[in-house]
């Protein structure tokens, strides 16, 4: 238990290390912030479009003509428009927040692959070479693989929520692990091409991943540290996972 708590705490601290690294290497800072800004602009545009049609959406469910109904029905309709609209906006904002990180990583996947290569070269973790593929094919392949992984990352925690009593807690913990995996997988997939091998590695270092993923799921805090998460995950991977045991055997204490 003590070892798990220590691993959780260290996992959280890698966000601080990622932020420090970013501000110590401005080129990495620009590369890590760029996908966040692109995704933020897309989400703001999507939310703006939603606000334009939200009232029309509510009217398709229930609409009455003003002056053609009784006063009480008019009050009920006004309450419907305001109360239901409030919850509709709230649901949309919650969905947008919890899909933001995953969607951002899909958009950012080609940039994150490049960041991984540069980080390896800078810190001398291997030679940092990649297989020769055309830029377009490399970008498309990276985004398709990330999209497939995103479906799994979003679906699994949602299914756990339906388990009575402990479902919400399990869903949060699993979501934290999967979000951390989404970042760590960029360097991990180079050393472990097979998914089953990567899952074994994730299980061995699950407490580090829970510690790294939990802050990203906290509203507002998650958005603040998200641009630097890729750099923190690189530090976590090369320091704790690959650094502990290069051949991915049983981790040392």
N, C-alpha and C positions, 0 to 999 in steps of 0.2 A: 504493500500500500504506500509506504514511504517513497519507494522508488518510482511508483506511478505518479505520485504528487510532484516529485522532483522533475520528472519528464514533462508533465503538464506545464509546470512553471517555466521550464526551459523553452518549451515550444512557444509559449506566449512571448518570451523575450526575443525571439528571432524576428519579430516585427520591428522592434527597436533597432536591431542590427541591420535590417534591411533599409530602414530610413536613414541610418547613419551612413551606410554604404552609398545610398543614392546621392546624398548631399556631398559625399566625398568624391563622387565620380559623376560629373554633370551630364555626360553623354548618356549614362545609364538612367539618370533622372528623367531626361527628356523622353527616352524610349519607353520607360515604364509609365509615364503620365499620359503619353499620347493616346493609347487605346482607351484609357479611362475617359478622356475628354471626348473622343469620338462616340463612345457608347453613351455618355451623358447627353450629348447633343441629340442622338437618336431617340433616347428615352424622353427627353423634354419635348421633342417634336411629336412623338407618339402620344404623350399625355395631353398636349395641346389639341391634337386632333380628337382625342377622346372627349375633352371638354366641349368641343363644338357640337358633338352629336349625343352627348349624355342625355340631354332633355328629350331629344327625339326617341332615344332608346326607352326611356321611361314612359313616354306617351304611347309607344306601341303596346305596352302592357296595360295601361289604363289611361284614358283621356276623356274628359268631359268638357263641354262648351260652357264657358263662363256665362252666367245669367240664365241658363236653361235647366239648372238643377237647384235643389233646395239649399238653404244656407248651410245646413249641417253637412250635406254631401260636399259642398264647396270647401268647408273647413277640413273635412276628411281628405279631400283631394290635395289641398295645400300641404297638409301634414305628410301625405304620401310623397309629394314632390320633394319636400325638404328633408324628411327623415330618411327615406329610401335613397335619395341622392347622396346624403352624407355617408351612409354605409356602403354605397356603391363606390364612391370615391375612396373610402378607406380600404375596401377590398382591393381595388385596382392599385393603390399605392403600396399595399403589403405585397401583392404579387410582383409588382415592378421591383421592389427592393430585393426580394429573395430570388428573383431571376436575373438581377443586374450583374452580379458577379459571374454567373455562369455564361450569360450572353456576352459579357465583356471579354471573357477568356476565349470565346469562339472568335470574336473579332480580332483579338490580340494574338491568337495562336502563332501566326507567322512571325510577329515581332518578338514574342516570347521565345520562340525557337532561336532566333538570332541573338537575343539577350543571353540565352543559355550558352551558345557557342562562344560569344565574347567573354562571358564570365569564366568559362573553362580556360580560355587562353590567358586571361588576365591573372587568374589565380593558379594557373598551371595544374589544373585537374585533368590530366590526359592531354592530348594534343589538340582537342577542340575541333577536330575535323568532322565533316559531315559528308554523306554520300552525295555524289554529283547528280542533281536533278535540276530540271529547268525551273526558273523562278515561279512561273505560273503553276506548273504541276505541284511544286513544293508547297505553295500557298494553298491551293485547292485541297491537296491531300491533308495538310495540317488542319484546315478548317473543318473538313468532313469528319476526320477522326475526333476532333474536339466536340463536334455537334453530336456524334453518336454517344460519346461519353457523357455529354450534358443531359441527355434523356435519362440515362441511368441515375445520374447524380440527383436529378430533380424528382424522379419517380419513387425511388426507394424510401427516402425519409417521409414522403407523403403517405405511403402505404402503412408505415409504422404508426402514424398518428391515430389510426383507427383501432389500435390495440387498447383495450380498456386500461385505465389507471396509469400505466407506465409508458403508454404509447408516445405521448408528447415528449417526455424526457428522452426516450430512445431515439425518436425522430431528430431531436436537436443534436444529440451526440453523434449520430450517424451522419447528419448533414455537416457537422463540423469536420468529421474525418474525411468526407467526400470532397468538401471544399478545399481542404488542405491537400488532398490527393490531386485535385485538379491542377494545383500549382506545382507540386513536387513531381508530378508525372512527366513534366517536360524534360528534366535531366534523367529521371529514373527510366523512362522508356528507351533511352539510348543504351543504357547498361543492361536493361531487362526487356527485350522486345516482346516476350510472351506475357500476356495479361495474367496468367495464373502465377507466374513468378513475381510479378509486381504486387499482386494481392498478398502473397506470402510476406513480402517485405513490408507492406503497409500494416499487416497484422502484428508483426514484430515491433514496429515502432508506433503503434496506435496511440499511445499516450502523448507522444510528441505531436502527433497530428491533431489530436483533440485540442491540445493546448494552442496549437497554431491556428486551428480553424475557428474556435469559439469567438475570439474577438471580431472576426470577420462577419459573424452572424448578429452582432449587437448593432441595432439601428444607430445611424450617424457615425459611431466609432468605426464600424466596418467600412463605410464609404470613405472616411478620412485616411485609413491605413491601406485601403485596397490598392492604390497605385503602386505602393512599395512592396506588396505581398510577394510578387514574383522574385524580387531580390532577396527578401527574407527566406523564401522557400529554397532558393539556390544555396543560401548559407546553411539552412537546416539540412538539406540533402547531403552536401559535400562535407559538412562538419560532423553530423550525427549518424547518417545512414551509410554513405559511402566511406566516410572517414573512419567509422568504427570497424567496418569489415568490408573490404573491397570486393570479395567474392560473394557477398550477401549471405554468409552463413549465419550462425547464431550470434547475435550482437554481444559485444563485450560489455561488462559493467563499468 
